[in-house]
Amino acid sequence: MRFCPNSRNTNSGRHEPLHPEPRLPRAQLADCYSALQQVLIGDKAMAPMHFSHDARRGFHVPFAWGHDTCQIIINNVEDRAEGTFQLVLLAHLAAEIMESCIVETPANLGGDVRVGPGGEFEVVVAGTEVVA
């Protein structure tokens, strides 16, 4: 698992950005909550769903849910990787990233976490606009 790749945890338990003025997209927490709600809309949130690059074999990845400054992305790390997950699991992982990498870091840069038996997939929470 990897959270907040653009920050480091200090001895005080707080995260600090690796770069003083990062030019990475920033995410606002309220927008991330709206994107998170999109993941859970519908009757399939609890159903196991098959994820693959091949749209004929299930939920096509990469796929993103977004709202204004924030996006939540599911993608496979290996092109041929396929996996079965519940959307509610992906939403839970996205919420953990939001807590660790947006609420607890001053930079609001987001982060990612691997999912699947071998970490073949990743859930990413990231901003959508570049800081000038």
Phi, psi and chi 1 to 4 in degrees:
 res  aa     phi    psi   chi1   chi2   chi3   chi4
   1 MET       -  144.2  -90.1 -169.4 -170.2      -
   2 ARG  -141.4  123.5 -178.4  173.1   58.6  134.4
   3 PHE  -115.1  154.9  -74.3  108.8      -      -
   4 CYS    44.9   61.3  -48.2      -      -      -
   5 PRO   -64.6  -14.7   25.3  -33.0      -      -
   6 ASN  -100.7   15.6  -60.6  -50.7      -      -
   7 SER  -144.1  167.9   67.1      -      -      -
   8 ARG  -127.7  148.5   64.9  178.8  166.4   84.8
   9 ASN   -84.5  127.6 -162.8  -12.0      -      -
  10 THR   -91.6  173.0   64.5      -      -      -
  11 ASN   -61.2  -26.8  -69.4  -23.8      -      -
  12 SER   -79.0   -3.6   66.2      -      -      -
  13 GLY    89.2   -1.4      -      -      -      -
  14 ARG   -94.7  152.2  -63.9 -171.2   55.6 -168.4
  15 HIS   -93.3  141.3  -67.8  -87.7      -      -
  16 GLU  -124.8  144.4  -68.5 -178.6   -6.1      -
  17 PRO   -65.0  145.7   14.3  -19.1      -      -
  18 LEU   -70.4  -29.2  -69.3  177.4      -      -
  19 HIS  -117.2  133.0  -51.1  -73.9      -      -
  20 PRO   -58.0  -38.7   -6.4    9.8      -      -
  21 GLU  -131.1   77.8  -67.2 -173.8   31.8      -
  22 PRO   -66.2  145.2   23.4  -30.0      -      -
  23 ARG  -105.1   37.9  -66.1 -169.8  158.7  -55.1
  24 LEU   -99.6  156.9  -63.0  170.2      -      -
  25 PRO   -61.6  134.4  -16.8   26.9      -      -
  26 ARG  -102.4  150.7  -65.2 -175.2 -178.9 -158.7
  27 ALA  -118.7  137.3      -      -      -      -
  28 GLN   -95.3  136.6  -61.6  -58.8  -43.8      -
  29 LEU   -57.7  -43.1 -174.1   61.6      -      -
  30 ALA   -60.4  -38.5      -      -      -      -
  31 ASP   -68.5  -35.5  -66.4  -21.7      -      -
  32 CYS   -66.6  -38.2  -71.1      -      -      -
  33 TYR   -62.6  -39.6  -81.1  123.8      -      -
  34 SER   -65.0  -41.0  -66.0      -      -      -
  35 ALA   -64.8  -39.0      -      -      -      -
  36 LEU   -62.4  -38.2 -172.3   61.8      -      -
  37 GLN   -63.0  -33.5  -71.0  174.4  -15.1      -
  38 GLN   -64.8  -34.4  -68.5  177.7   23.5      -
  39 VAL   -62.2  -35.5  176.9      -      -      -
  40 LEU   -94.9   -0.4  -63.2  172.6      -      -
  41 ILE   -71.0  139.7  -71.9  176.4      -      -
  42 GLY   100.2  174.4      -      -      -      -
  43 ASP   -88.6    2.0   58.3  -11.4      -      -
  44 LYS   -98.7    4.7  -65.2 -171.8  179.3 -175.4
  45 ALA   -60.6  -34.0      -      -      -      -
  46 MET   -97.1  -10.3  -61.0  -62.3  -77.0      -
  47 ALA   -81.0  139.8      -      -      -      -
  48 PRO   -62.8  131.8  -17.3   28.3      -      -
  49 MET  -124.5  140.5  -61.9 -174.7   70.2      -
  50 HIS   -90.3  130.0 -167.5   74.4      -      -
  51 PHE  -112.8  135.6  -68.2   85.4      -      -
  52 SER  -163.6  157.8  170.8      -      -      -
  53 HIS   -70.4  -23.2  -94.4  -55.4      -      -
  54 ASP   -86.7  107.5 -175.5  -10.0      -      -
  55 ALA   -59.9  -23.9      -      -      -      -
  56 ARG   -74.2  -15.8  -63.6  169.5  -64.4  174.5
  57 ARG  -103.2    5.0  -63.0 -171.3   50.5   97.6
  58 GLY   147.8 -152.5      -      -      -      -
  59 PHE   -66.8  117.8 -159.5   92.9      -      -
  60 HIS   -75.7  126.3 -174.1 -106.4      -      -
  61 VAL  -115.2  152.1  -67.4      -      -      -
  62 PRO   -72.7  150.5   25.5  -31.0      -      -
  63 PHE  -139.2  142.2 -168.9   85.3      -      -
  64 ALA  -131.7  142.0      -      -      -      -
  65 TRP  -111.2  133.6  -62.8  -93.0      -      -
  66 GLY  -145.2  158.7      -      -      -      -
  67 HIS  -150.9  119.3 -176.7   79.3      -      -
  68 ASP    46.5 -106.3  -69.3  -19.7      -      -
  69 THR   -89.2    2.5   66.7      -      -      -
  70 CYS  -130.6  143.6 -174.0      -      -      -
  71 GLN  -137.6  146.1   58.9 -175.7  -22.0      -
  72 ILE  -117.1  125.0  -62.0  170.6      -      -
  73 ILE  -122.1  139.1  -55.9  163.5      -      -
  74 ILE  -115.6  132.0  176.2   72.3      -      -
  75 ASN  -150.0  154.7 -163.2    9.5      -      -
  76 ASN   -93.6  140.5   52.4   -2.9      -      -
  77 VAL   -76.1  -40.8  178.3      -      -      -
  78 GLU   -97.6  131.2  -57.8  -68.7  -30.4      -
  79 ASP   -53.4  -38.8  -77.8  -18.3      -      -
  80 ARG   -93.0    0.9  -63.9 -176.0 -177.9 -179.5
  81 ALA   -67.0  141.7      -      -      -      -
  82 GLU  -133.4  150.3  -64.5 -175.8   10.2      -
  83 GLY  -157.9  162.3      -      -      -      -
  84 THR  -121.0  121.5  -57.8      -      -      -
  85 PHE  -140.5  160.9  -48.2  103.8      -      -
  86 GLN   -91.6  142.7  -65.6  172.8  -54.2      -
  87 LEU   -60.4  -31.9  -70.9  176.0      -      -
  88 VAL   -63.6  -33.1   70.1      -      -      -
  89 LEU   -66.1  -44.5  168.7   65.9      -      -
  90 LEU   -62.3  -39.0  -56.6  179.8      -      -
  91 ALA   -65.1  -40.2      -      -      -      -
  92 HIS   -62.5  -44.8  174.5   76.3      -      -
  93 LEU   -64.3  -40.0  -67.2  170.6      -      -
  94 ALA   -62.6  -39.7      -      -      -      -
  95 ALA   -63.6  -38.2      -      -      -      -
  96 GLU   -64.2  -41.6  -73.5 -177.6   -7.4      -
  97 ILE   -63.0  -43.6  -63.9  168.0      -      -
  98 MET   -58.4  -43.8  -70.4  161.7   50.9      -
  99 GLU   -65.1  -46.5  177.7   68.6   26.0      -
 100 SER   -77.7  -34.7  -62.8      -      -      -
 101 CYS  -112.7   -8.8  -54.8      -      -      -
 102 ILE  -117.8  -49.5  -65.5  179.5      -      -
 103 VAL   -68.7  -45.5  172.5      -      -      -
 104 GLU   -92.4    2.7  -64.2  178.8    4.7      -
 105 THR  -121.8  138.3   61.8      -      -      -
 106 PRO   -70.4  -21.3   22.3  -28.8      -      -
 107 ALA   -82.8  -21.8      -      -      -      -
 108 ASN    55.9   43.7  -59.7   -9.2      -      -
 109 LEU   -92.5  -10.0  -61.7  175.8      -      -
 110 GLY    84.4 -167.5      -      -      -      -
 111 GLY  -174.8 -170.8      -      -      -      -
 112 ASP  -148.1  162.7   62.7   88.5      -      -
 113 VAL  -147.2  143.5   62.1      -      -      -
 114 ARG   -86.0  149.6  -63.8  -79.2  176.6   99.0
 115 VAL  -140.5  151.9   63.2      -      -      -
 116 GLY   110.8  161.8      -      -      -      -
 117 PRO   -55.7  -38.0  -15.8   21.9      -      -
 118 GLY  -113.0   14.7      -      -      -      -
 119 GLY    69.1   34.3      -      -      -      -
 120 GLU   -73.8  -17.4  -56.5   90.6   -5.6      -
 121 PHE  -120.6  160.7  -72.3   79.8      -      -
 122 GLU  -135.5  145.0   64.3 -178.3   -7.9      -
 123 VAL  -108.4  127.3  175.7      -      -      -
 124 VAL  -123.0  136.2  178.7      -      -      -
 125 VAL  -117.4  122.7  176.3      -      -      -
 126 ALA  -149.3  161.6      -      -      -      -
 127 GLY   -76.9  167.2      -      -      -      -
 128 THR  -118.0   -6.5   57.7      -      -      -
 129 GLU  -126.1  143.6   53.2 -173.0   46.4      -
 130 VAL   -83.5  135.2  177.3      -      -      -
 131 VAL   -75.9  130.4  175.9      -      -      -
 132 ALA   -80.9      -      -      -      -      -
